[in-house]
Amino acid sequence: MVHKILAYKLEGIGIQPGDTPVEQTQNLEKIISQIIGVLSVVAVIWFIFQVIFAGYAYMSSQGDKTKLETARKRLTQGILGLVISLIAIFIGALIAKLAGFKNIFDLNRQFNQMGL
């Protein structure tokens, strides 16, 4: 006697149980690439806002030495974070290019794959 087993098929992002090992690897690569792309964009936007807010704090310090020094530190950290983020993105793109991947940081393709 054969019993039918009802199962729920998982859908969405992630590695699907029925995929072949090659498809699973390709899906994992897509997920990692999408995460890196989104986090890179978020980091750049975050540090741009940090620079803007630090500039505002610098202008509104009204000559107070402690506020001025705090704003100067925030401005330096924001610019440094932005530079480090951009350098990391370009080094990642260079390594991907040397490894044979093409357009690893194509944001339009990333957002289309995520359905946005």
The first five atom37 places (N, CA, C, CB, O) and aatype in JSON, in Angstrom:
{
  "aatype": [12, 19, 8, 11, 9, 10, 0, 18, 11, 10, 6, 7, 9, 7, 9, 5, 14, 7, 3, 16, 14, 19, 6, 5, 16, 5, 2, 10, 6, 11, 9, 9, 15, 5, 9, 9, 7, 19, 10, 15, 19, 19, 0, 19, 9, 17, 13, 9, 13, 5, 19, 9, 13, 0, 7, 18, 0, 18, 12, 15, 15, 5, 7, 3, 11, 16, 11, 10, 6, 16, 0, 1, 11, 1, 10, 16, 5, 7, 9, 10, 7, 10, 19, 9, 15, 10, 9, 0, 9, 13, 9, 7, 0, 10, 9, 0, 11, 10, 0, 7, 13, 11, 2, 9, 13, 3, 10, 2, 1, 5, 13, 2, 5, 12, 7, 10],
  "atom_mask": [
    [1, 1, 1, 1, 1],
    [1, 1, 1, 1, 1],
    [1, 1, 1, 1, 1],
    [1, 1, 1, 1, 1],
    [1, 1, 1, 1, 1],
    [1, 1, 1, 1, 1],
    [1, 1, 1, 1, 1],
    [1, 1, 1, 1, 1],
    [1, 1, 1, 1, 1],
    [1, 1, 1, 1, 1],
    [1, 1, 1, 1, 1],
    [1, 1, 1, 0, 1],
    [1, 1, 1, 1, 1],
    [1, 1, 1, 0, 1],
    [1, 1, 1, 1, 1],
    [1, 1, 1, 1, 1],
    [1, 1, 1, 1, 1],
    [1, 1, 1, 0, 1],
    [1, 1, 1, 1, 1],
    [1, 1, 1, 1, 1],
    [1, 1, 1, 1, 1],
    [1, 1, 1, 1, 1],
    [1, 1, 1, 1, 1],
    [1, 1, 1, 1, 1],
    [1, 1, 1, 1, 1],
    [1, 1, 1, 1, 1],
    [1, 1, 1, 1, 1],
    [1, 1, 1, 1, 1],
    [1, 1, 1, 1, 1],
    [1, 1, 1, 1, 1],
    [1, 1, 1, 1, 1],
    [1, 1, 1, 1, 1],
    [1, 1, 1, 1, 1],
    [1, 1, 1, 1, 1],
    [1, 1, 1, 1, 1],
    [1, 1, 1, 1, 1],
    [1, 1, 1, 0, 1],
    [1, 1, 1, 1, 1],
    [1, 1, 1, 1, 1],
    [1, 1, 1, 1, 1],
    [1, 1, 1, 1, 1],
    [1, 1, 1, 1, 1],
    [1, 1, 1, 1, 1],
    [1, 1, 1, 1, 1],
    [1, 1, 1, 1, 1],
    [1, 1, 1, 1, 1],
    [1, 1, 1, 1, 1],
    [1, 1, 1, 1, 1],
    [1, 1, 1, 1, 1],
    [1, 1, 1, 1, 1],
    [1, 1, 1, 1, 1],
    [1, 1, 1, 1, 1],
    [1, 1, 1, 1, 1],
    [1, 1, 1, 1, 1],
    [1, 1, 1, 0, 1],
    [1, 1, 1, 1, 1],
    [1, 1, 1, 1, 1],
    [1, 1, 1, 1, 1],
    [1, 1, 1, 1, 1],
    [1, 1, 1, 1, 1],
    [1, 1, 1, 1, 1],
    [1, 1, 1, 1, 1],
    [1, 1, 1, 0, 1],
    [1, 1, 1, 1, 1],
    [1, 1, 1, 1, 1],
    [1, 1, 1, 1, 1],
    [1, 1, 1, 1, 1],
    [1, 1, 1, 1, 1],
    [1, 1, 1, 1, 1],
    [1, 1, 1, 1, 1],
    [1, 1, 1, 1, 1],
    [1, 1, 1, 1, 1],
    [1, 1, 1, 1, 1],
    [1, 1, 1, 1, 1],
    [1, 1, 1, 1, 1],
    [1, 1, 1, 1, 1],
    [1, 1, 1, 1, 1],
    [1, 1, 1, 0, 1],
    [1, 1, 1, 1, 1],
    [1, 1, 1, 1, 1],
    [1, 1, 1, 0, 1],
    [1, 1, 1, 1, 1],
    [1, 1, 1, 1, 1],
    [1, 1, 1, 1, 1],
    [1, 1, 1, 1, 1],
    [1, 1, 1, 1, 1],
    [1, 1, 1, 1, 1],
    [1, 1, 1, 1, 1],
    [1, 1, 1, 1, 1],
    [1, 1, 1, 1, 1],
    [1, 1, 1, 1, 1],
    [1, 1, 1, 0, 1],
    [1, 1, 1, 1, 1],
    [1, 1, 1, 1, 1],
    [1, 1, 1, 1, 1],
    [1, 1, 1, 1, 1],
    [1, 1, 1, 1, 1],
    [1, 1, 1, 1, 1],
    [1, 1, 1, 1, 1],
    [1, 1, 1, 0, 1],
    [1, 1, 1, 1, 1],
    [1, 1, 1, 1, 1],
    [1, 1, 1, 1, 1],
    [1, 1, 1, 1, 1],
    [1, 1, 1, 1, 1],
    [1, 1, 1, 1, 1],
    [1, 1, 1, 1, 1],
    [1, 1, 1, 1, 1],
    [1, 1, 1, 1, 1],
    [1, 1, 1, 1, 1],
    [1, 1, 1, 1, 1],
    [1, 1, 1, 1, 1],
    [1, 1, 1, 1, 1],
    [1, 1, 1, 1, 1],
    [1, 1, 1, 0, 1],
    [1, 1, 1, 1, 1]
  ],
  "atom_positions": [
    [[0.83, -1.17, 0.0], [0.0, 0.0, 0.0], [0.88, 1.25, 0.0], [-0.95, -0.01, 1.21], [1.8, 1.36, 0.82]],
    [[0.62, 2.17, -0.9], [1.4, 3.38, -1.03], [0.63, 4.54, -0.39], [1.72, 3.68, -2.51], [-0.54, 4.76, -0.68]],
    [[1.32, 5.26, 0.47], [0.72, 6.42, 1.12], [1.27, 7.68, 0.47], [0.99, 6.42, 2.66], [2.48, 7.82, 0.28]],
    [[0.39, 8.58, 0.13], [0.83, 9.85, -0.43], [1.17, 10.79, 0.72], [-0.27, 10.48, -1.36], [0.43, 10.9, 1.7]],
    [[2.29, 11.45, 0.6], [2.72, 12.41, 1.62], [2.5, 13.8, 1.06], [4.23, 12.19, 2.03], [2.99, 14.14, -0.02]],
    [[1.78, 14.59, 1.8], [1.57, 15.97, 1.4], [2.72, 16.81, 1.93], [0.2, 16.5, 1.91], [3.08, 16.72, 3.1]],
    [[3.28, 17.6, 1.08], [4.4, 18.44, 1.49], [4.17, 19.86, 1.02], [5.73, 17.89, 0.92], [3.49, 20.11, 0.02]],
    [[4.72, 20.76, 1.74], [4.64, 22.17, 1.4], [5.91, 22.54, 0.66], [4.44, 23.06, 2.66], [7.01, 22.3, 1.16]],
    [[5.77, 23.1, -0.51], [6.95, 23.5, -1.28], [7.38, 24.89, -0.87], [6.66, 23.45, -2.8], [6.58, 25.83, -0.87]],
    [[8.64, 25.01, -0.51], [9.19, 26.3, -0.14], [9.45, 27.12, -1.39], [10.48, 26.13, 0.69], [9.98, 26.61, -2.38]],
    [[9.09, 28.37, -1.33], [9.33, 29.26, -2.46], [9.94, 30.55, -1.95], [8.03, 29.54, -3.23], [9.91, 30.84, -0.76]],
    [[10.48, 31.31, -2.86], [11.1, 32.57, -2.5], [12.61, 32.47, -2.62], [0.0, 0.0, 0.0], [13.14, 31.56, -3.26]],
    [[13.3, 33.41, -1.99], [14.75, 33.36, -2.07], [15.26, 32.2, -1.24], [15.38, 34.69, -1.61], [14.59, 31.76, -0.3]],
    [[16.4, 31.73, -1.58], [16.98, 30.62, -0.84], [17.24, 29.46, -1.78], [0.0, 0.0, 0.0], [16.91, 29.51, -2.97]],
    [[17.81, 28.43, -1.24], [18.12, 27.24, -2.02], [16.93, 26.3, -1.93], [19.43, 26.54, -1.52], [16.54, 25.89, -0.84]],
    [[16.36, 25.98, -3.06], [15.18, 25.11, -3.1], [15.61, 23.65, -2.96], [14.39, 25.33, -4.42], [16.64, 23.26, -3.52]],
    [[14.84, 22.85, -2.24], [15.23, 21.46, -2.0], [15.33, 20.61, -3.26], [14.25, 20.83, -1.08], [16.14, 19.68, -3.3]],
    [[14.55, 20.9, -4.29], [14.54, 20.06, -5.48], [15.59, 20.42, -6.51], [0.0, 0.0, 0.0], [15.71, 19.73, -7.53]],
    [[16.34, 21.47, -6.29], [17.31, 21.92, -7.29], [18.51, 20.98, -7.34], [17.76, 23.35, -6.98], [18.84, 20.29, -6.38]],
    [[19.17, 20.98, -8.5], [20.4, 20.21, -8.63], [21.52, 20.95, -7.9], [20.77, 19.98, -10.14], [21.37, 22.14, -7.62]],
    [[22.62, 20.28, -7.6], [23.72, 20.96, -6.91], [24.25, 22.19, -7.65], [24.84, 20.0, -6.69], [24.65, 23.17, -7.02]],
    [[24.26, 22.13, -8.98], [24.73, 23.29, -9.76], [23.78, 24.46, -9.58], [24.87, 22.92, -11.26], [24.21, 25.6, -9.37]],
    [[22.48, 24.19, -9.65], [21.49, 25.26, -9.47], [21.54, 25.81, -8.04], [20.07, 24.75, -9.79], [21.38, 27.01, -7.84]],
    [[21.76, 24.92, -7.05], [21.87, 25.38, -5.67], [23.05, 26.33, -5.5], [22.01, 24.18, -4.72], [22.94, 27.35, -4.82]],
    [[24.17, 25.99, -6.12], [25.35, 26.85, -6.03], [25.09, 28.19, -6.71], [26.57, 26.16, -6.66], [25.46, 29.23, -6.19]],
    [[24.46, 28.15, -7.87], [24.15, 29.4, -8.57], [23.18, 30.26, -7.78], [23.58, 29.11, -9.96], [23.32, 31.48, -7.74]],
    [[22.19, 29.63, -7.14], [21.24, 30.38, -6.31], [21.95, 31.01, -5.12], [20.11, 29.46, -5.83], [21.68, 32.16, -4.77]],
    [[22.85, 30.26, -4.49], [23.6, 30.79, -3.36], [24.48, 31.97, -3.78], [24.46, 29.69, -2.72], [24.59, 32.96, -3.06]],
    [[25.1, 31.86, -4.95], [25.91, 32.96, -5.47], [25.06, 34.2, -5.71], [26.62, 32.55, -6.76], [25.49, 35.32, -5.42]],
    [[23.85, 34.01, -6.24], [22.96, 35.15, -6.47], [22.57, 35.82, -5.15], [21.69, 34.69, -7.22], [22.55, 37.04, -5.04]],
    [[22.26, 35.0, -4.15], [21.87, 35.55, -2.85], [23.01, 36.34, -2.23], [21.43, 34.43, -1.89], [22.8, 37.45, -1.75]],
    [[24.2, 35.78, -2.24], [25.37, 36.47, -1.66], [25.65, 37.75, -2.43], [26.62, 35.55, -1.67], [25.95, 38.78, -1.83]],
    [[25.56, 37.7, -3.75], [25.8, 38.89, -4.56], [24.77, 39.97, -4.26], [25.76, 38.53, -6.05], [25.12, 41.15, -4.18]],
    [[23.51, 39.58, -4.09], [22.47, 40.55, -3.77], [22.69, 41.17, -2.4], [21.09, 39.89, -3.83], [22.5, 42.38, -2.22]],
    [[23.08, 40.36, -1.43], [23.34, 40.89, -0.08], [24.49, 41.88, -0.11], [23.64, 39.75, 0.9], [24.4, 42.94, 0.5]],
    [[25.56, 41.54, -0.8], [26.72, 42.44, -0.89], [26.33, 43.73, -1.59], [27.88, 41.76, -1.64], [26.72, 44.82, -1.16]],
    [[25.56, 43.63, -2.67], [25.14, 44.83, -3.4], [24.29, 45.75, -2.55], [0.0, 0.0, 0.0], [24.5, 46.96, -2.53]],
    [[23.32, 45.18, -1.84], [22.43, 45.99, -1.01], [23.19, 46.61, 0.16], [21.25, 45.14, -0.49], [23.01, 47.79, 0.47]],
    [[24.05, 45.82, 0.82], [24.82, 46.36, 1.94], [25.79, 47.45, 1.5], [25.58, 45.23, 2.63], [26.05, 48.39, 2.25]],
    [[26.32, 47.33, 0.3], [27.21, 48.38, -0.21], [26.45, 49.69, -0.41], [27.85, 47.94, -1.54], [26.94, 50.76, -0.05]],
    [[25.26, 49.59, -0.98], [24.45, 50.79, -1.18], [24.06, 51.4, 0.16], [23.19, 50.46, -2.0], [24.12, 52.62, 0.34]],
    [[23.66, 50.56, 1.1], [23.27, 51.04, 2.43], [24.45, 51.73, 3.12], [22.75, 49.88, 3.3], [24.27, 52.77, 3.75]],
    [[25.65, 51.14, 3.01], [26.82, 51.74, 3.66], [27.14, 53.11, 3.07], [28.04, 50.81, 3.51], [27.42, 54.05, 3.82]],
    [[27.09, 53.23, 1.77], [27.39, 54.52, 1.14], [26.36, 55.57, 1.55], [27.43, 54.38, -0.39], [26.72, 56.7, 1.87]],
    [[25.08, 55.2, 1.54], [24.03, 56.14, 1.95], [24.2, 56.53, 3.42], [22.63, 55.54, 1.72], [24.04, 57.7, 3.76]],
    [[24.51, 55.56, 4.28], [24.71, 55.83, 5.71], [25.83, 56.84, 5.92], [25.02, 54.52, 6.46], [25.66, 57.8, 6.67]],
    [[26.96, 56.64, 5.27], [28.09, 57.54, 5.5], [27.86, 58.92, 4.87], [29.36, 56.93, 4.93], [28.37, 59.91, 5.38]],
    [[27.09, 58.98, 3.79], [26.75, 60.29, 3.24], [25.9, 61.07, 4.24], [25.99, 60.14, 1.89], [26.11, 62.26, 4.45]],
    [[24.92, 60.39, 4.86], [24.11, 61.06, 5.88], [24.96, 61.46, 7.09], [22.96, 60.15, 6.33], [24.73, 62.51, 7.69]],
    [[25.92, 60.63, 7.46], [26.8, 60.97, 8.58], [27.6, 62.24, 8.28], [27.75, 59.81, 8.89], [27.78, 63.08, 9.16]],
    [[28.07, 62.37, 7.05], [28.82, 63.57, 6.67], [27.9, 64.8, 6.7], [29.45, 63.4, 5.27], [28.3, 65.86, 7.16]],
    [[26.67, 64.64, 6.21], [25.73, 65.76, 6.21], [25.4, 66.19, 7.64], [24.43, 65.38, 5.46], [25.43, 67.37, 7.96]],
    [[25.09, 65.22, 8.51], [24.76, 65.56, 9.89], [25.95, 66.13, 10.65], [24.23, 64.33, 10.62], [25.79, 67.01, 11.49]],
    [[27.14, 65.64, 10.35], [28.34, 66.19, 10.99], [28.59, 67.62, 10.52], [29.57, 65.3, 10.68], [29.01, 68.46, 11.31]],
    [[28.33, 67.89, 9.26], [28.46, 69.26, 8.76], [27.48, 70.2, 9.42], [0.0, 0.0, 0.0], [27.81, 71.34, 9.73]],
    [[26.25, 69.71, 9.63], [25.26, 70.52, 10.32], [25.68, 70.77, 11.78], [23.87, 69.83, 10.28], [25.54, 71.89, 12.28]],
    [[26.18, 69.73, 12.45], [26.65, 69.89, 13.83], [27.83, 70.85, 13.89], [27.04, 68.53, 14.43], [27.97, 71.61, 14.85]],
    [[28.68, 70.81, 12.88], [29.84, 71.71, 12.82], [29.38, 73.17, 12.69], [30.77, 71.33, 11.64], [29.92, 74.06, 13.34]],
    [[28.38, 73.39, 11.83], [27.89, 74.74, 11.62], [27.12, 75.27, 12.83], [27.0, 74.79, 10.38], [27.15, 76.46, 13.13]],
    [[26.43, 74.37, 13.53], [25.61, 74.82, 14.66], [26.34, 74.74, 15.99], [24.36, 74.0, 14.73], [25.71, 74.89, 17.04]],
    [[27.65, 74.53, 15.99], [28.4, 74.45, 17.25], [28.56, 75.81, 17.91], [29.76, 73.84, 17.01], [28.84, 75.87, 19.11]],
    [[28.41, 76.89, 17.19], [28.47, 78.26, 17.7], [29.77, 78.56, 18.47], [27.28, 78.53, 18.6], [29.76, 79.29, 19.46]],
    [[30.85, 77.99, 18.01], [32.15, 78.3, 18.61], [32.47, 77.51, 19.86], [0.0, 0.0, 0.0], [33.55, 77.67, 20.42]],
    [[31.56, 76.65, 20.32], [31.82, 75.83, 21.5], [32.86, 74.77, 21.14], [30.5, 75.16, 22.02], [32.68, 73.99, 20.2]],
    [[33.97, 74.76, 21.89], [35.1, 73.89, 21.54], [34.73, 72.41, 21.58], [36.27, 74.16, 22.47], [35.17, 71.64, 20.72]],
    [[33.95, 71.99, 22.57], [33.62, 70.55, 22.67], [32.7, 70.13, 21.53], [32.96, 70.24, 24.03], [32.88, 69.06, 20.95]],
    [[31.7, 70.96, 21.22], [30.81, 70.64, 20.11], [31.56, 70.67, 18.78], [29.63, 71.62, 20.07], [31.31, 69.85, 17.9]],
    [[32.48, 71.62, 18.66], [33.27, 71.74, 17.44], [34.16, 70.51, 17.25], [34.13, 73.01, 17.47], [34.26, 69.98, 16.15]],
    [[34.79, 70.07, 18.33], [35.67, 68.89, 18.25], [34.85, 67.62, 17.96], [36.46, 68.73, 19.57], [35.29, 66.77, 17.19]],
    [[33.68, 67.49, 18.58], [32.82, 66.34, 18.32], [32.36, 66.32, 16.88], [31.6, 66.35, 19.26], [32.38, 65.27, 16.23]],
    [[31.95, 67.46, 16.36], [31.52, 67.55, 14.97], [32.67, 67.25, 14.02], [30.93, 68.93, 14.67], [32.47, 66.59, 12.99]],
    [[33.85, 67.72, 14.35], [35.02, 67.47, 13.5], [35.34, 65.96, 13.46], [36.25, 68.26, 14.02], [35.66, 65.42, 12.41]],
    [[35.23, 65.3, 14.61], [35.48, 63.86, 14.66], [34.44, 63.1, 13.84], [35.48, 63.36, 16.11], [34.77, 62.17, 13.1]],
    [[33.17, 63.5, 13.98], [32.11, 62.84, 13.21], [32.3, 63.04, 11.72], [30.73, 63.36, 13.64], [32.08, 62.13, 10.93]],
    [[32.72, 64.23, 11.33], [32.96, 64.51, 9.93], [34.11, 63.67, 9.39], [33.25, 66.0, 9.72], [34.03, 63.1, 8.3]],
    [[35.18, 63.59, 10.17], [36.33, 62.78, 9.76], [35.94, 61.3, 9.66], [37.5, 62.96, 10.76], [36.32, 60.62, 8.7]],
    [[35.19, 60.8, 10.64], [34.78, 59.41, 10.62], [33.83, 59.12, 9.45], [34.12, 59.03, 11.95], [33.91, 58.06, 8.83]],
    [[32.94, 60.05, 9.16], [32.01, 59.86, 8.04], [32.73, 59.82, 6.71], [0.0, 0.0, 0.0], [32.43, 58.97, 5.87]],
    [[33.67, 60.73, 6.51], [34.43, 60.75, 5.26], [35.3, 59.51, 5.15], [35.3, 62.02, 5.17], [35.4, 58.91, 4.08]],
    [[35.93, 59.13, 6.25], [36.77, 57.94, 6.25], [35.94, 56.68, 5.96], [37.51, 57.8, 7.59], [36.37, 55.82, 5.2]],
    [[34.77, 56.58, 6.58], [33.89, 55.43, 6.32], [33.44, 55.38, 4.87], [0.0, 0.0, 0.0], [33.37, 54.31, 4.27]],
    [[33.12, 56.54, 4.31], [32.71, 56.6, 2.9], [33.84, 56.17, 1.99], [32.25, 58.02, 2.54], [33.62, 55.41, 1.04]],
    [[35.04, 56.64, 2.26], [36.2, 56.27, 1.44], [36.48, 54.77, 1.55], [37.45, 57.08, 1.86], [36.73, 54.11, 0.54]],
    [[36.43, 54.23, 2.77], [36.68, 52.8, 2.96], [35.61, 51.97, 2.25], [36.72, 52.45, 4.47], [35.93, 50.95, 1.64]],
    [[34.35, 52.39, 2.33], [33.27, 51.67, 1.65], [33.49, 51.66, 0.15], [31.91, 52.29, 1.98], [33.35, 50.62, -0.5]],
    [[33.82, 52.81, -0.41], [34.04, 52.89, -1.86], [35.25, 52.07, -2.3], [34.22, 54.34, -2.3], [35.21, 51.41, -3.33]],
    [[36.32, 52.11, -1.5], [37.51, 51.31, -1.83], [37.16, 49.82, -1.78], [38.68, 51.63, -0.86], [37.6, 49.05, -2.64]],
    [[36.38, 49.4, -0.78], [35.99, 48.0, -0.67], [35.15, 47.57, -1.87], [35.21, 47.76, 0.62], [35.32, 46.46, -2.39]],
    [[34.25, 48.44, -2.31], [33.42, 48.13, -3.48], [34.3, 47.97, -4.72], [32.36, 49.22, -3.71], [34.12, 47.03, -5.5]],
    [[35.24, 48.89, -4.91], [36.09, 48.81, -6.09], [37.04, 47.62, -6.04], [36.88, 50.09, -6.25], [37.32, 47.02, -7.08]],
    [[37.55, 47.27, -4.86], [38.41, 46.09, -4.76], [37.6, 44.83, -5.04], [39.07, 46.02, -3.35], [38.08, 43.91, -5.71]],
    [[36.37, 44.78, -4.52], [35.49, 43.64, -4.81], [35.2, 43.51, -6.29], [0.0, 0.0, 0.0], [35.21, 42.41, -6.84]],
    [[34.95, 44.64, -6.94], [34.69, 44.63, -8.38], [35.93, 44.2, -9.16], [34.23, 46.01, -8.86], [35.83, 43.47, -10.14]],
    [[37.11, 44.64, -8.72], [38.36, 44.25, -9.38], [38.6, 42.75, -9.25], [39.54, 45.03, -8.8], [38.96, 42.09, -10.22]],
    [[38.42, 42.22, -8.04], [38.61, 40.79, -7.84], [37.61, 39.99, -8.66], [38.49, 40.43, -6.34], [37.95, 38.96, -9.25]],
    [[36.36, 40.46, -8.69], [35.33, 39.77, -9.48], [35.69, 39.79, -10.96], [33.94, 40.41, -9.25], [35.51, 38.8, -11.67]],
    [[36.19, 40.93, -11.43], [36.57, 41.06, -12.84], [37.73, 40.12, -13.17], [36.96, 42.52, -13.17], [37.74, 39.47, -14.21]],
    [[38.72, 40.05, -12.26], [39.86, 39.16, -12.48], [39.46, 37.69, -12.4], [40.96, 39.46, -11.46], [40.08, 36.85, -13.05]],
    [[38.43, 37.39, -11.61], [37.96, 36.01, -11.48], [37.05, 35.59, -12.62], [37.23, 35.83, -10.16], [36.71, 34.42, -12.75]],
    [[36.65, 36.56, -13.46], [35.85, 36.23, -14.62], [34.37, 36.54, -14.49], [0.0, 0.0, 0.0], [33.6, 36.25, -15.4]],
    [[33.95, 37.12, -13.37], [32.55, 37.51, -13.22], [32.34, 38.84, -13.92], [32.14, 37.61, -11.71], [33.24, 39.68, -13.96]],
    [[31.14, 39.03, -14.46], [30.88, 40.29, -15.13], [29.72, 41.01, -14.44], [30.58, 40.07, -16.62], [28.74, 40.38, -14.04]],
    [[29.85, 42.29, -14.32], [28.82, 43.16, -13.74], [28.31, 42.67, -12.4], [27.66, 43.28, -14.7], [27.1, 42.55, -12.2]],
    [[29.21, 42.39, -11.49], [28.8, 41.87, -10.19], [28.08, 42.93, -9.36], [30.02, 41.36, -9.43], [27.29, 42.58, -8.48]],
    [[28.33, 44.2, -9.62], [27.69, 45.27, -8.86], [26.69, 46.06, -9.71], [28.75, 46.22, -8.32], [26.49, 47.25, -9.49]],
    [[26.07, 45.39, -10.67], [25.05, 46.03, -11.48], [23.77, 46.11, -10.66], [24.81, 45.24, -12.82], [23.05, 45.12, -10.51]],
    [[23.48, 47.3, -10.11], [22.37, 47.46, -9.19], [21.02, 47.24, -9.86], [22.41, 48.83, -8.57], [20.1, 46.7, -9.24]],
    [[20.89, 47.63, -11.1], [19.63, 47.43, -11.81], [19.31, 45.94, -11.91], [19.68, 48.06, -13.21], [18.17, 45.53, -11.66]],
    [[20.29, 45.14, -12.25], [20.09, 43.69, -12.34], [19.81, 43.1, -10.97], [21.33, 43.02, -12.97], [18.98, 42.2, -10.83]],
    [[20.5, 43.61, -9.95], [20.28, 43.11, -8.59], [18.84, 43.34, -8.14], [21.25, 43.78, -7.6], [18.19, 42.43, -7.61]],
    [[18.35, 44.56, -8.35], [16.99, 44.88, -7.92], [15.95, 44.14, -8.75], [16.76, 46.39, -8.01], [14.9, 43.77, -8.23]],
    [[16.22, 43.91, -10.03], [15.29, 43.13, -10.86], [15.22, 41.69, -10.4], [15.71, 43.18, -12.34], [14.14, 41.09, -10.41]],
    [[16.35, 41.12, -9.99], [16.35, 39.73, -9.5], [15.61, 39.62, -8.17], [17.79, 39.22, -9.34], [15.02, 38.58, -7.88]],
    [[15.64, 40.67, -7.38], [14.93, 40.65, -6.09], [13.46, 40.97, -6.26], [15.57, 41.63, -5.13], [12.68, 40.85, -5.31]],
    [[13.06, 41.36, -7.45], [11.67, 41.67, -7.72], [11.27, 43.07, -7.3], [0.0, 0.0, 0.0], [10.08, 43.33, -7.07]],
    [[12.21, 43.97, -7.19], [11.9, 45.36, -6.8], [11.84, 46.26, -8.01], [12.95, 45.89, -5.81], [11.59, 47.45, -7.88]]
  ]
}
